[in-house]
Amino acid sequence: MADDVTAVVVDDHPVVRAGVAHWLSTADIELVASGEDPGVAWTGPGASAAVVVLDLHLGGVAPATSELRKLVEDGRRVVVYSMRADDEIVLQCLEIGALSYLTKAEGAEHLVQAVKAAAEGQSYTPPALAGALAGDRSDTRPALSPRETEVLVEWFQSESKEFVAQRLNITLSTVNSHLERIRVKYAAIGRQAPTKAALVARAIQDGLIGLDDL
Amino acid sequence: MTDHTVATTTRQVLLVVVFAIQLVLMLPLVVAHPHGPAAWVAYGLLTAVMAVVAGCVAAAVPTPAYLAVAPLVSSVLATTALPAGASFTPADWGFGLVGWYLLLVLVERPVALVAALSAHICFSIAWFAREGSGDVGTAGVVILSGTSFQLGVLVVTRVLHRDAGLAAEAAAEHDAARTREELARQREQDLRAGFEGQLGALLPLLADLADERVSVADQTTRLRCSVAAVQLRRLFAENDDVPDPLLHELTACVDVAERRGVVVSLAVSGTATAVPTEVRRELVAPMAQALAVAHGRAKVSLLRTATEVRVAVVADAPETLPASGRTGAVTVETSVHSGLVRSEARWRTT
């Protein structure tokens, strides 16, 4: 399965593109195209890539949220990869429909997992994103259960799911399903997007979450 | 002596003086000379004024200015009731006494007093001139001697008032200076006490090193140095004027650990919240302690939700554990899982 994962990287720094290419190749993810312009994700081999790894700051000062929106509305699975870690922009990207948001301080492991999850249409919540969700004070934020909040906070604090599982005396898969449920709850709010709808639909089919929970 | 005391004392003294003049000096004159009946009305009116002023002094309320009308009326009554050609002679009991009454009533209002006195003197002179038979020299002496004495008293009270005002100002300034001095001393003392309290592990360590009771060759001593360094660095950061003091203190501690070669990642979430200095100290302390003894890697996180501020550290430092428990408003929880210490300090903002 892993051989089938294809990705395109949009980033204005050649060194980042090279680094991401190397990380993905070690995880058997095929990088079909890369470039500094979002056009590489729309034309040529990049147009058919399963996952788009998008840098939010392409030269300009303003974040490339409109590029993200266009991709998401076209049904593309996007992992945002950004220098910026401020919560507002993180939450905005989730609201638009990005499947994951990674800061460049987060390493290869998280990027690979995020890309693999996105290829399946799944969300991935790295620690920084968990922190942003835990600190979310917006009025529209979904109601999380105390356990879900605790998993979110512990994951943000320790960066180790094994550690979280030990701490809370739960299994690793329970940790993951809590994080997934949280992301489904977030996907159910705000603007509609194909990727978000798919997340919710699949979670309900799998019995991960009930309609009442949303 | 305050302004108020000067005013009260002046009125009391004047009251005694006026009482003595009216009873001892003037009553025999009224009786001895053939005055018209209006003289007794004037005498009675003046006595009534004295009673009112005495009442005001007893009740410690200011004498009403309109009361000055009564002495002026008495002036007219007493002067017109004089026997023919008696103006400014010993029989003219009213001239001096009315002046004293005006002084008694209007001593706090110099302008009104001078005006009333002038009116009184002018009327007396006019009456004297109408008679036209008196000795101008004697009249002049009587007017000058009586009036200058009364004006002298007025000037003395004004001077007393001014001096009292100056003294009060000087006293207030002196008090303010003393208060400022006291505050500065207190502040310095607080700062010193605060630093001594905060220095915690540092002073005993320095003493031990100076006395050569411990050696830096020992691992334990190096750990103590490391703890002291983090404490000191945090203390320096505490009073810096920065937008996010809590994060600033965390960064300071992380900085010291990184200099020791520990790889620290610092993650921050949520927006800056105002945290009191005391609470900040308690929030940072467990994490600072864990970082000071950490080796290898450590992860520090600051999370600020709508209701809580949470500072956590996950570090490879199982030798010395930050104490769990509740100190003041902050709850600290420490646990060890597979060789990693996790210590978290939480503070509820609401």
Boltz contact constraints between the chains, C-beta under 6 A:
constraints:
  - contact:
      token1: [A, 131]
      token2: [B, 267]
      max_distance: 6.0
  - contact:
      token1: [A, 131]
      token2: [B, 269]
      max_distance: 6.0
  - contact:
      token1: [A, 132]
      token2: [B, 269]
      max_distance: 6.0
  - contact:
      token1: [A, 134]
      token2: [B, 303]
      max_distance: 6.0
  - contact:
      token1: [A, 135]
      token2: [B, 269]
      max_distance: 6.0
  - contact:
      token1: [A, 135]
      token2: [B, 270]
      max_distance: 6.0
  - contact:
      token1: [A, 135]
      token2: [B, 303]
      max_distance: 6.0
  - contact:
      token1: [A, 135]
      token2: [B, 304]
      max_distance: 6.0
  - contact:
      token1: [A, 135]
      token2: [B, 305]
      max_distance: 6.0
  - contact:
      token1: [A, 137]
      token2: [B, 306]
      max_distance: 6.0
  - contact:
      token1: [A, 156]
      token2: [B, 301]
      max_distance: 6.0
  - contact:
      token1: [A, 157]
      token2: [B, 301]
      max_distance: 6.0
  - contact:
      token1: [A, 157]
      token2: [B, 312]
      max_distance: 6.0
  - contact:
      token1: [A, 158]
      token2: [B, 314]
      max_distance: 6.0
  - contact:
      token1: [A, 159]
      token2: [B, 299]
      max_distance: 6.0
  - contact:
      token1: [A, 163]
      token2: [B, 337]
      max_distance: 6.0
  - contact:
      token1: [A, 166]
      token2: [B, 337]
      max_distance: 6.0
  - contact:
      token1: [A, 167]
      token2: [B, 337]
      max_distance: 6.0
